[in-house]
């Protein structure tokens, strides 16, 4: 399980860096409805400096955290 968490954390960090280098103004963490309480607790939009890591400490999702980062594009439009 530790290898999975390390791999998942590295993948999430790379995704976050890609979002930061794009047009996003913030980052949103999205989680499925069946996520554990630790993952549900971090769901929401964050400033870049305040984004928590995925998977969060205490994650107890059966197949590992399914939470993911998504860009918030509130300043840009067509």
PEKAQUI-V741627 format. One record per residue. N is the residue number from 1. SS is DSSP state (H for helix, E for strand, C for the rest). D_LAST is the distance of its C-alpha to the last C-alpha in Angstrom with 1 decimal. Layout:
n:N ss:SS d_last:D_LAST
n:N ss:SS d_last:D_LAST
//
This chain:
n:1 ss:C d_last:43.2
n:2 ss:H d_last:42.9
n:3 ss:H d_last:41.7
n:4 ss:H d_last:38.9
n:5 ss:H d_last:37.8
n:6 ss:H d_last:37.9
n:7 ss:H d_last:35.9
n:8 ss:H d_last:33.3
n:9 ss:H d_last:33.1
n:10 ss:H d_last:32.5
n:11 ss:H d_last:29.8
n:12 ss:H d_last:28.0
n:13 ss:H d_last:28.4
n:14 ss:H d_last:26.8
n:15 ss:H d_last:23.8
n:16 ss:H d_last:23.5
n:17 ss:H d_last:23.7
n:18 ss:H d_last:21.0
n:19 ss:H d_last:18.6
n:20 ss:H d_last:19.9
n:21 ss:C d_last:19.3
n:22 ss:C d_last:15.5
n:23 ss:C d_last:12.6
n:24 ss:C d_last:14.2
n:25 ss:C d_last:15.7
n:26 ss:E d_last:18.3
n:27 ss:E d_last:19.9
n:28 ss:E d_last:20.7
n:29 ss:E d_last:23.9
n:30 ss:E d_last:24.1
n:31 ss:C d_last:27.6
n:32 ss:C d_last:29.1
n:33 ss:C d_last:31.2
n:34 ss:C d_last:34.4
n:35 ss:C d_last:33.9
n:36 ss:C d_last:36.7
n:37 ss:H d_last:37.0
n:38 ss:H d_last:36.2
n:39 ss:H d_last:32.8
n:40 ss:H d_last:32.0
n:41 ss:H d_last:32.9
n:42 ss:C d_last:30.1
n:43 ss:C d_last:27.3
n:44 ss:E d_last:24.5
n:45 ss:E d_last:22.0
n:46 ss:E d_last:23.4
n:47 ss:C d_last:23.0
n:48 ss:H d_last:23.5
n:49 ss:H d_last:27.1
n:50 ss:H d_last:28.1
n:51 ss:C d_last:27.0
n:52 ss:C d_last:30.0
n:53 ss:C d_last:31.1
n:54 ss:C d_last:30.9
n:55 ss:C d_last:33.4
n:56 ss:C d_last:34.6
n:57 ss:C d_last:38.3
n:58 ss:C d_last:40.3
n:59 ss:C d_last:38.0
n:60 ss:C d_last:40.2
n:61 ss:C d_last:38.0
n:62 ss:C d_last:40.3
n:63 ss:C d_last:38.4
n:64 ss:C d_last:36.7
n:65 ss:C d_last:33.6
n:66 ss:C d_last:30.6
n:67 ss:C d_last:28.3
n:68 ss:E d_last:25.2
n:69 ss:E d_last:22.5
n:70 ss:E d_last:18.8
n:71 ss:E d_last:16.0
n:72 ss:E d_last:14.7
n:73 ss:C d_last:11.2
n:74 ss:C d_last:11.6
n:75 ss:C d_last:10.6
n:76 ss:C d_last:7.2
n:77 ss:C d_last:3.8
n:78 ss:C d_last:0.0
//
